[in-house]
Amino acid sequence: MPRARGRVPAHARHRKVIKAAKGFYGRRKNTFRTAQAAVVKSSVNAFKGRKQKKRNFRSLWIQRINAAVRTFDETLTYSRFIDGLTKAGVGVDRKVMAELAVSEPAAFAALVQKARAALA
C-alpha cells in the first residue's frame, strides 16, 4: 500500500498562508517560507497595534481634558480636576469628558465647577 504524503492538506495550508500574505512586497507574497514568517510577524504587530491604539486614545483624551480645564481655570490642572471629580463622586470616563470638552463646553464647565467645589 503506498504511503499517503498529505499533499492536499499541505497545499490547503500553504494556500491559506499565501492568501493572508496578499499585498505584501516581493517574495513575501508568493513564497511559502517567507510568506509564513511575514504573516506571523504581521499578526504579532497587529496585536501590539491594537493595544497601542488604546494607549494613544487615552493619552489624547487626557490632553484634551487638560487643555479644556485650563481654559476655564488656569490654576486647575488635569490631575487636580480628576481628584476633584473623584471627591465629588462624578463617574464620567475620560472619553466622554473629552467629547464634552470639544462639543459641549457648557456641560464641561459644570463639571469643572463641581470639581472645584469638591476641592475647596
ZADREN-525489 format. One record per atom (N, C-alpha, C, O): residue in three letters; z, y, x. Coordinates in steps of 0.1 Angstrom, whole numbers, padded with zeros to 4 digits, always signed. Layout:
BEGIN
ALAZYX;...
***
This chain:
BEGIN
MET+0000-0012+0008;MET+0000+0000+0000;MET+0000+0013+0009;MET+0008+0014+0018;PRO-0009+0022+0007;PRO-0010+0034+0016;PRO+0002+0043+0013;PRO+0008+0044+0003;ARG+0006+0050+0024;ARG+0017+0059+0024;ARG+0013+0072+0016;ARG+0002+0078+0019;ALA+0021+0077+0007;ALA+0019+0089+0000;ALA+0023+0101+0009;ALA+0034+0102+0013;ARG+0014+0110+0011;ARG+0017+0121+0020;ARG+0022+0133+0013;ARG+0026+0143+0020;GLY+0022+0134+0000;GLY+0027+0145-0007;GLY+0019+0158-0006;GLY+0024+0169-0004;ARG+0006+0156-0006;ARG-0003+0168-0004;ARG-0003+0177-0016;ARG-0004+0190-0014;VAL-0002+0172-0028;VAL-0003+0181-0040;VAL+0010+0190-0041;VAL+0008+0202-0042;PRO+0022+0184-0039;PRO+0034+0193-0039;PRO+0034+0203-0028;PRO+0038+0215-0029;ALA+0029+0198-0016;ALA+0029+0207-0004;ALA+0019+0219-0007;ALA+0022+0230-0003;HIS+0008+0216-0012;HIS-0002+0226-0015;HIS+0003+0236-0025;HIS+0001+0248-0024;ALA+0011+0231-0035;ALA+0016+0240-0045;ALA+0027+0249-0039;ALA+0027+0261-0042;ARG+0035+0244-0030;ARG+0045+0252-0023;ARG+0038+0263-0015;ARG+0042+0275-0015;HIS+0028+0259-0007;HIS+0020+0268+0001;HIS+0014+0279-0008;HIS+0014+0291-0004;ARG+0008+0275-0019;ARG+0001+0285-0028;ARG+0011+0295-0033;ARG+0008+0306-0035;LYS+0023+0290-0036;LYS+0034+0299-0042;LYS+0038+0309-0031;LYS+0039+0321-0035;VAL+0039+0305-0019;VAL+0043+0315-0008;VAL+0031+0325-0006;VAL+0034+0337-0004;ILE+0019+0320-0005;ILE+0008+0328-0003;ILE+0006+0339-0014;ILE+0003+0350-0012;LYS+0009+0334-0026;LYS+0008+0343-0038;LYS+0019+0354-0037;LYS+0017+0366-0040;ALA+0031+0350-0032;ALA+0042+0360-0030;ALA+0039+0370-0019;ALA+0044+0381-0019;ALA+0030+0366-0010;ALA+0027+0375+0002;ALA+0014+0383-0001;ALA+0009+0390+0008;LYS+0010+0383-0013;LYS-0002+0391-0017;LYS+0000+0406-0014;LYS+0011+0411-0018;GLY-0009+0412-0008;GLY-0008+0426-0005;GLY-0002+0429+0009;GLY-0002+0440+0014;PHE+0002+0418+0016;PHE+0007+0420+0030;PHE-0005+0422+0039;PHE-0016+0420+0036;TYR-0002+0427+0051;TYR-0012+0431+0061;TYR-0015+0420+0071;TYR-0006+0414+0076;GLY-0028+0418+0074;GLY-0032+0409+0084;GLY-0030+0394+0080;GLY-0032+0390+0069;ARG-0026+0386+0090;ARG-0024+0372+0088;ARG-0012+0369+0079;ARG-0011+0358+0074;ARG-0003+0379+0077;ARG+0009+0376+0069;ARG+0005+0373+0055;ARG+0014+0367+0048;LYS-0007+0376+0050;LYS-0010+0373+0036;LYS-0017+0360+0034;LYS-0018+0355+0023;ASN-0023+0354+0045;ASN-0031+0342+0042;ASN-0028+0330+0052;ASN-0034+0319+0050;THR-0019+0332+0061;THR-0015+0321+0070;THR-0001+0316+0065;THR+0008+0325+0065;PHE+0001+0304+0062;PHE+0013+0299+0056;PHE+0026+0302+0064;PHE+0035+0308+0059;ARG+0025+0299+0077;ARG+0037+0301+0085;ARG+0042+0315+0086;ARG+0054+0318+0084;THR+0033+0324+0089;THR+0036+0338+0090;THR+0039+0344+0076;THR+0048+0353+0075;ALA+0032+0339+0066;ALA+0034+0344+0052;ALA+0048+0340+0048;ALA+0055+0348+0041;GLN+0053+0328+0051;GLN+0066+0323+0047;GLN+0077+0332+0053;GLN+0086+0336+0047;ALA+0075+0335+0066;ALA+0085+0344+0073;ALA+0085+0358+0067;ALA+0096+0363+0065;ALA+0073+0363+0064;ALA+0072+0376+0058;ALA+0078+0377+0044;ALA+0085+0387+0040;VAL+0076+0366+0036;VAL+0082+0366+0022;VAL+0097+0365+0023;VAL+0104+0372+0015;VAL+0102+0357+0032;VAL+0117+0356+0033;VAL+0123+0370+0037;VAL+0133+0374+0031;LYS+0117+0376+0047;LYS+0121+0389+0052;LYS+0120+0399+0041;LYS+0129+0408+0040;SER+0110+0399+0033;SER+0108+0409+0023;SER+0118+0407+0012;SER+0123+0417+0006;SER+0122+0394+0009;SER+0132+0392-0001;SER+0146+0397+0004;SER+0154+0402-0004;VAL+0149+0395+0016;VAL+0161+0400+0022;VAL+0162+0415+0021;VAL+0172+0421+0017;ASN+0151+0422+0024;ASN+0151+0436+0024;ASN+0151+0441+0010;ASN+0157+0452+0007;ALA+0145+0434+0000;ALA+0146+0438-0014;ALA+0160+0437-0019;ALA+0165+0446-0026;PHE+0167+0427-0015;PHE+0182+0425-0019;PHE+0190+0437-0013;PHE+0198+0443-0021;LYS+0188+0440+0000;LYS+0195+0451+0006;LYS+0192+0464-0001;LYS+0200+0473-0003;GLY+0179+0466-0005;GLY+0175+0478-0011;GLY+0181+0481-0024;GLY+0184+0492-0028;ARG+0183+0470-0032;ARG+0189+0471-0045;ARG+0204+0476-0043;ARG+0209+0484-0052;LYS+0210+0472-0033;LYS+0224+0476-0030;LYS+0224+0491-0026;LYS+0233+0499-0030;GLN+0215+0494-0017;GLN+0214+0508-0011;GLN+0211+0518-0022;GLN+0216+0529-0022;LYS+0203+0514-0032;LYS+0199+0523-0043;LYS+0212+0527-0050;LYS+0213+0539-0054;LYS+0221+0518-0053;LYS+0233+0522-0060;LYS+0241+0532-0052;LYS+0247+0541-0057;ARG+0242+0529-0039;ARG+0250+0539-0030;ARG+0243+0552-0030;ARG+0250+0563-0031;ASN+0230+0553-0029;ASN+0223+0565-0028;ASN+0225+0574-0041;ASN+0227+0586-0041;PHE+0224+0567-0053;PHE+0226+0574-0065;PHE+0240+0579-0067;PHE+0242+0591-0072;ARG+0250+0571-0063;ARG+0264+0576-0064;ARG+0266+0588-0055;ARG+0272+0598-0059;SER+0260+0588-0043;SER+0261+0600-0034;SER+0254+0612-0040;SER+0259+0623-0039;LEU+0242+0610-0047;LEU+0235+0621-0053;LEU+0244+0627-0065;LEU+0245+0639-0066;TRP+0250+0618-0073;TRP+0258+0623-0084;TRP+0270+0631-0079;TRP+0273+0641-0084;ILE+0276+0626-0068;ILE+0288+0634-0062;ILE+0283+0647-0057;ILE+0290+0657-0059;GLN+0272+0648-0050;GLN+0267+0661-0046;GLN+0264+0671-0057;GLN+0267+0682-0056;ARG+0258+0666-0068;ARG+0255+0674-0079;ARG+0268+0679-0086;ARG+0269+0691-0090;ILE+0278+0670-0087;ILE+0290+0674-0093;ILE+0297+0685-0085;ILE+0302+0694-0090;ASN+0298+0682-0072;ASN+0304+0692-0063;ASN+0297+0706-0064;ASN+0304+0716-0064;ALA+0284+0706-0064;ALA+0277+0719-0065;ALA+0280+0726-0078;ALA+0282+0738-0078;ALA+0281+0718-0089;ALA+0283+0724-0102;ALA+0298+0729-0103;ALA+0300+0739-0109;VAL+0307+0722-0097;VAL+0321+0726-0098;VAL+0323+0739-0090;VAL+0330+0748-0094;ARG+0316+0740-0078;ARG+0317+0752-0070;ARG+0311+0764-0077;ARG+0316+0776-0075;THR+0301+0762-0086;THR+0296+0774-0094;THR+0306+0779-0104;THR+0306+0791-0107;PHE+0314+0771-0109;PHE+0324+0775-0119;PHE+0337+0780-0113;PHE+0343+0790-0118;ASP+0341+0774-0102;ASP+0353+0778-0095;ASP+0351+0776-0080;ASP+0351+0764-0076;GLU+0350+0786-0072;GLU+0347+0785-0058;GLU+0359+0778-0050;GLU+0356+0773-0039;THR+0371+0779-0055;THR+0382+0773-0048;THR+0384+0758-0051;THR+0390+0751-0044;LEU+0378+0754-0062;LEU+0379+0740-0066;LEU+0369+0731-0059;LEU+0357+0734-0059;THR+0373+0720-0052;THR+0364+0711-0045;THR+0362+0699-0054;THR+0368+0697-0065;TYR+0353+0690-0050;TYR+0350+0678-0057;TYR+0362+0669-0058;TYR+0365+0664-0069;SER+0369+0667-0047;SER+0380+0658-0047;SER+0391+0663-0056;SER+0398+0655-0063;ARG+0394+0676-0055;ARG+0404+0682-0064;ARG+0400+0681-0079;ARG+0409+0679-0087;PHE+0387+0683-0081;PHE+0382+0682-0095;PHE+0384+0668-0101;PHE+0389+0666-0112;ILE+0381+0658-0093;ILE+0383+0644-0097;ILE+0398+0641-0099;ILE+0401+0634-0108;ASP+0406+0646-0090;ASP+0421+0644-0091;ASP+0426+0650-0104;ASP+0434+0645-0111;GLY+0421+0662-0107;GLY+0425+0669-0120;GLY+0420+0661-0132;GLY+0428+0660-0142;LEU+0408+0656-0132;LEU+0403+0648-0143;LEU+0412+0635-0145;LEU+0414+0631-0156;THR+0415+0629-0134;THR+0424+0617-0134;THR+0437+0620-0140;THR+0442+0613-0149;LYS+0443+0631-0136;LYS+0456+0635-0141;LYS+0455+0639-0156;LYS+0465+0637-0164;ALA+0444+0645-0160;ALA+0442+0649-0174;ALA+0438+0637-0183;ALA+0439+0638-0195;GLY+0435+0625-0177;GLY+0432+0613-0184;GLY+0418+0613-0190;GLY+0415+0606-0200;VAL+0409+0620-0183;VAL+0395+0621-0187;VAL+0388+0609-0180;VAL+0388+0608-0168;GLY+0382+0600-0188;GLY+0375+0589-0183;GLY+0360+0590-0183;GLY+0353+0582-0190;VAL+0354+0600-0177;VAL+0339+0602-0177;VAL+0335+0597-0163;VAL+0340+0602-0153;ASP+0324+0589-0162;ASP+0320+0584-0149;ASP+0311+0595-0143;ASP+0306+0605-0149;ARG+0308+0593-0130;ARG+0301+0603-0122;ARG+0286+0605-0126;ARG+0281+0616-0126;LYS+0280+0594-0131;LYS+0266+0595-0136;LYS+0265+0605-0148;LYS+0257+0613-0148;VAL+0275+0603-0157;VAL+0275+0612-0169;VAL+0278+0626-0165;VAL+0272+0635-0171;MET+0288+0628-0156;MET+0292+0641-0152;MET+0281+0648-0146;MET+0279+0660-0148;ALA+0273+0641-0137;ALA+0262+0648-0130;ALA+0251+0652-0140;ALA+0245+0662-0139;GLU+0249+0643-0150;GLU+0239+0647-0161;GLU+0244+0659-0169;GLU+0236+0667-0173;LEU+0257+0659-0172;LEU+0262+0671-0179;LEU+0261+0683-0171;LEU+0257+0694-0176;ALA+0264+0682-0158;ALA+0263+0694-0150;ALA+0249+0700-0149;ALA+0247+0712-0149;VAL+0239+0691-0150;VAL+0225+0696-0149;VAL+0220+0701-0163;VAL+0214+0712-0164;SER+0222+0693-0174;SER+0216+0695-0187;SER+0225+0704-0196;SER+0220+0712-0204;GLU+0238+0702-0195;GLU+0247+0709-0205;GLU+0259+0716-0197;GLU+0270+0710-0196;PRO+0256+0728-0191;PRO+0267+0734-0183;PRO+0279+0738-0191;PRO+0290+0738-0186;ALA+0278+0741-0204;ALA+0289+0744-0212;ALA+0299+0733-0213;ALA+0311+0735-0212;ALA+0294+0721-0216;ALA+0302+0709-0217;ALA+0309+0706-0203;ALA+0321+0702-0202;PHE+0301+0708-0192;PHE+0307+0706-0179;PHE+0318+0716-0176;PHE+0328+0713-0169;ALA+0316+0729-0181;ALA+0326+0739-0179;ALA+0339+0735-0186;ALA+0350+0738-0180;ALA+0338+0729-0197;ALA+0350+0724-0204;ALA+0358+0714-0196;ALA+0370+0714-0195;LEU+0350+0705-0189;LEU+0356+0695-0180;LEU+0363+0702-0168;LEU+0374+0698-0164;VAL+0357+0712-0163;VAL+0363+0719-0152;VAL+0376+0726-0156;VAL+0386+0726-0149;GLN+0376+0732-0168;GLN+0388+0738-0173;GLN+0399+0728-0175;GLN+0411+0731-0172;LYS+0396+0716-0181;LYS+0406+0706-0182;LYS+0412+0701-0169;LYS+0424+0700-0168;ALA+0403+0700-0159;ALA+0408+0696-0146;ALA+0417+0706-0139;ALA+0427+0703-0134;ARG+0413+0719-0141;ARG+0420+0730-0135;ARG+0434+0731-0142;ARG+0444+0733-0135;ALA+0434+0729-0155;ALA+0447+0729-0163;ALA+0456+0718-0159;ALA+0468+0720-0158;ALA+0451+0706-0156;ALA+0459+0695-0152;ALA+0464+0696-0138;ALA+0475+0691-0135;LEU+0457+0703-0129;LEU+0462+0706-0116;LEU+0473+0716-0115;LEU+0481+0716-0106;ALA+0473+0725-0124;ALA+0482+0737-0124;ALA+0496+0732-0129;ALA+0505+0740-0129;
***
